[in-house]
Amino acid sequence: MTHRVGVGEAGWEHVRLYGLHVVSELPLHQDRPADPAEPVDVTVRWGDEIVDASEPADARTLLDYADGDRAFYTFFERASGDYLLRFHRTCDVHVSADLATVHVHLRAGADPGVAAILVTGAVLSFQLYLRGVAVLHGSAVDIGGRAVAFVGASGMGKSTMATLLCAAGGSVITDDVLRVDLDGTPSVRLGASELRLRKGADELVGRFEGEDPAVRTSADARQVLRLGAGADDALPLAAIVVPWPDREHAELDVERIEPTVAVFALITYARLLGWKDKTVVDRHFAQVAQIARSVPVYRARVPWGPPFAPDLAERLLAELDV
């Protein structure tokens, strides 16, 4: 059985995410239109439902990530040169050797919406890593023509902080996947235009006075805030903030981290964890070191809500001098 989810050839999306022109049969829900006449980097299609979930023979494991006994994903490079990205319990994703074609194969009973989230996040992150691009687990906001990024692990408040800055007048650059270009002054690329908020942070929707942001519930039960496409591409990266939510702390504390320490802070927050490929690991470390030398990195202990202080975004920006 092939999953089409009601999308035909004429309805395929052309979007530009993280510097890539992506044509997708899967609805990706992103306000990043690409010109269909321009060259395409990645084509995403639905494949047949998974029948054989055995481990591929003669394959090299590129990365493997689990939390305790719970396996999340395992990525393989097969002897034929193509790639199998296995998201346990959801789908297998086959990526061609030239990275140009992606086929998504659902497991029986899996939610197609979750597969679309994985494509926008982990699958395109994998593309960036193999294309040699610097990528971090982060969100970023356009503040007056410069980018402020929030980098951290899942649950550390990256999307929440980005939403606070957008409510204070910024524009979302990307959520969850942060591409940093290092040719010259470090700059960030437009990525996911939706901010995916955890329970509690969704109260921030009410801060967008005079606006009518689109809100929906995602397949993974997040409140998704769609603010439109007001940010510019390839903005200089002015600051990186590692947020530390603290419900017991009443004051905002911001501390700049020395570059040598910042390297190890940022290397912890790779977008894909569990890499075993030495080439990728070494390149990523060198890229992070270059970012830490070139961009101010801060650690911010943030008094956490709800409710969130009404002037929290403004106080943070004042501390960053942005």
C-alpha positions in Angstrom: 0.0 0.0 0.0 1.3 3.5 -0.9 0.4 6.4 1.3 -0.6 9.5 -0.7 -2.4 11.5 2.0 -4.4 13.2 -0.6 -1.5 15.1 -2.3 -1.0 14.8 -6.0 1.8 15.9 -8.2 0.3 19.3 -8.8 0.0 19.9 -5.0 3.6 19.1 -4.1 5.2 21.8 -2.0 8.3 23.7 -3.1 10.0 25.1 0.0 13.4 26.5 0.9 14.6 25.2 4.2 18.1 25.5 5.6 19.4 26.7 2.2 18.0 23.6 0.4 15.2 23.7 -2.2 13.0 20.9 -1.1 10.1 19.5 -3.2 7.8 17.4 -1.0 4.8 15.2 -1.4 4.5 15.3 2.4 2.8 18.4 3.7 5.6 20.2 5.6 3.5 23.3 6.8 6.3 25.8 6.2 6.0 29.4 5.0 9.2 29.2 3.0 8.2 29.1 -0.6 10.8 28.3 -3.3 10.6 29.1 -7.0 9.6 25.8 -8.8 11.8 26.9 -11.7 15.0 26.8 -9.6 17.1 23.7 -9.3 15.9 21.2 -6.7 18.2 19.9 -4.0 15.9 17.3 -2.3 12.8 15.5 -3.5 10.7 13.8 -0.7 8.2 11.1 -1.6 5.9 8.6 0.2 7.1 5.0 -0.2 5.3 1.8 0.5 4.4 0.7 4.0 7.3 -1.2 5.7 7.1 -4.9 5.4 10.7 -5.9 6.3 12.1 -4.1 9.4 15.2 -6.3 9.7 18.7 -4.7 10.0 20.2 -4.2 6.5 23.1 -6.6 5.7 26.5 -5.2 4.8 25.6 -1.8 6.2 27.7 0.6 8.2 26.1 2.3 11.2 26.5 6.0 10.9 24.7 7.0 14.1 22.7 5.3 16.8 20.7 7.1 19.5 18.8 5.6 22.4 17.8 6.8 25.9 18.3 3.9 28.2 16.3 0.9 26.8 14.3 3.2 24.4 15.8 3.3 20.9 15.0 6.4 19.0 16.8 6.1 15.6 19.6 4.3 13.8 21.1 5.5 10.5 22.9 3.2 8.1 25.1 3.6 5.1 24.5 0.6 2.8 27.0 -1.1 0.6 25.3 0.4 -2.4 26.1 3.9 -1.2 22.6 4.9 -0.2 21.3 5.5 3.3 18.6 4.0 5.5 17.4 6.2 8.3 15.4 4.1 10.8 13.1 5.9 13.2 12.0 3.1 15.5 8.2 2.8 15.9 7.5 5.4 13.1 9.2 5.0 9.7 12.1 4.1 7.6 13.6 6.8 5.3 15.6 5.8 2.3 18.0 8.5 1.0 19.8 8.2 -2.3 23.6 8.1 -2.4 23.6 11.6 -4.0 21.2 12.9 -1.3 18.8 14.1 -4.0 15.9 11.7 -3.3 14.1 10.7 -0.1 11.5 8.0 0.3 9.5 7.8 3.5 8.1 4.4 4.4 5.6 4.3 7.3 5.3 1.5 9.8 1.8 0.0 10.1 -0.3 2.3 12.3 2.2 5.2 12.4 1.0 8.7 12.1 1.9 10.4 8.8 2.1 13.7 10.6 4.9 12.5 12.8 6.9 11.4 9.7 6.5 14.9 8.3 7.9 16.4 11.5 10.9 14.0 11.2 11.5 15.1 7.6 11.6 18.8 8.5 13.9 18.1 11.5 16.1 15.0 11.6 16.0 14.0 7.9 17.0 17.4 6.6 19.5 17.7 9.4 21.1 14.5 8.2 21.3 16.1 4.7 23.1 19.1 6.2 25.6 17.0 8.1 26.5 15.0 5.0 26.7 18.1 2.8 29.4 19.4 5.3 27.2 22.2 6.7 27.4 23.4 10.3 24.1 22.5 12.1 23.1 22.9 15.8 20.0 22.1 17.8 18.6 25.6 17.9 16.1 28.2 17.1 16.7 31.8 15.9 15.0 35.1 15.6 15.6 38.2 13.4 16.2 41.2 15.7 16.7 44.3 13.6 18.6 42.5 10.8 20.7 40.3 13.1 20.1 36.8 14.4 19.8 35.8 18.0 19.9 32.0 18.4 18.9 29.7 21.3 20.7 26.4 21.4 20.1 23.5 23.7 18.6 20.0 24.2 14.9 19.2 23.8 12.9 20.7 26.6 15.4 23.6 27.4 13.1 26.3 26.0 14.5 27.1 22.6 11.1 27.5 20.9 9.7 29.3 24.0 12.5 31.9 24.0 12.1 32.4 20.3 8.4 33.0 20.7 9.1 35.5 23.5 11.4 37.5 21.1 8.9 37.3 18.3 6.2 38.6 20.6 8.5 41.5 21.3 8.8 42.4 17.6 11.2 39.8 16.2 10.6 37.5 13.3 11.2 33.7 13.4 14.2 32.6 11.3 14.1 28.9 12.2 12.9 26.5 14.9 14.7 23.3 16.0 17.3 23.1 13.2 19.9 25.9 13.0 22.1 26.0 9.9 25.2 28.3 10.4 27.2 29.2 7.3 30.9 29.8 8.1 32.2 31.4 4.9 33.0 34.8 6.3 31.0 36.2 9.2 28.8 33.4 10.6 25.3 33.7 9.3 22.1 31.6 9.7 19.7 30.4 7.1 15.9 30.4 7.0 14.4 27.2 8.3 11.2 25.9 9.9 8.8 28.8 10.2 6.5 27.2 12.8 7.3 27.4 16.5 6.4 24.2 18.3 5.5 24.9 21.9 5.3 22.5 24.8 2.4 22.6 27.3 2.5 25.8 29.3 4.4 27.8 26.8 1.3 28.0 24.6 0.0 30.8 26.8 2.4 33.0 24.9 0.1 33.0 21.9 -1.9 35.8 23.6 1.0 38.1 23.5 0.6 38.8 19.8 -1.7 41.7 20.1 -3.2 43.0 16.9 -2.1 39.9 15.1 -3.9 36.7 14.3 -1.3 33.9 14.3 -2.3 30.6 13.0 -2.3 27.9 15.8 -2.7 24.2 15.3 -1.9 21.0 17.3 0.9 18.9 15.7 1.0 15.2 15.4 3.2 15.0 18.5 0.7 17.0 20.5 2.6 20.3 20.5 0.9 23.7 20.0 2.3 25.0 16.8 2.4 28.8 16.2 2.7 30.0 12.6 3.8 33.6 12.4 4.5 34.0 8.7 7.7 34.6 6.9 9.0 38.1 7.9 12.7 37.2 8.5 15.5 37.6 6.0 17.9 34.9 4.9 21.6 34.6 5.7 21.5 37.1 8.6 24.7 37.6 10.7 24.6 35.6 13.9 24.9 38.2 16.7 24.6 36.0 19.7 23.9 32.4 20.9 22.1 31.8 24.1 21.9 28.5 26.0 18.7 28.8 28.1 18.4 27.2 31.5 14.7 27.3 32.6 14.3 27.7 36.4 10.9 27.8 38.1 12.5 28.7 41.4 14.6 31.6 40.2 13.0 35.0 40.2 15.6 37.0 38.2 17.1 36.7 34.8 20.8 35.9 35.0 22.9 36.1 31.8 26.6 35.2 31.7 28.9 35.3 28.7 30.9 32.0 28.3 34.5 32.0 27.3 35.1 30.6 23.8 37.1 27.6 25.1 34.2 26.7 27.4 31.6 27.6 24.8 32.9 25.0 22.4 32.1 22.2 24.8 28.7 23.8 25.7 27.7 23.9 22.0 29.1 20.5 21.0 26.7 19.0 23.5 23.7 20.3 21.5 24.2 18.6 18.2 20.9 18.3 16.2 21.6 14.6 15.7 23.0 12.6 18.6 24.9 9.3 18.5 27.3 9.9 15.6 29.8 7.1 15.0 31.3 8.4 11.7 34.6 10.0 12.6 34.6 12.3 9.6 31.3 13.9 10.6 32.3 14.1 14.3 35.7 15.7 13.5 34.1 18.2 11.1 31.3 19.1 13.5 33.8 19.8 16.3 35.9 22.1 14.0 32.8 23.9 12.9 31.6 24.4 16.5 35.0 25.7 17.5 34.9 28.3 14.7 31.4 29.4 15.8 32.5 29.7 19.4 35.5 31.8 18.4 33.4 34.1 16.2 30.1 34.6 18.0 29.3 35.6 21.6 27.8 32.6 23.5 25.8 33.2 26.7 24.3 31.0 29.4 20.9 32.4 30.6 19.1 31.2 33.8 15.6 32.1 32.9 12.7 32.5 35.4 10.3 30.1 33.9 6.5 30.2 33.5 3.8 30.2 33.0 3.3 33.0 33.6 6.3 34.6 31.9 7.4 38.1 32.9 6.0 40.6 30.4 9.4 42.3 29.9 11.5 39.1 29.8 12.4 39.4 26.1 13.4 43.1 26.4 15.6 42.3 29.5 17.4 39.5 27.7 18.1 41.6 24.6 19.5 44.4 26.9 21.9 41.9 28.5 23.0 40.7 25.0 23.4 44.3 23.8 21.6 43.4 20.6 
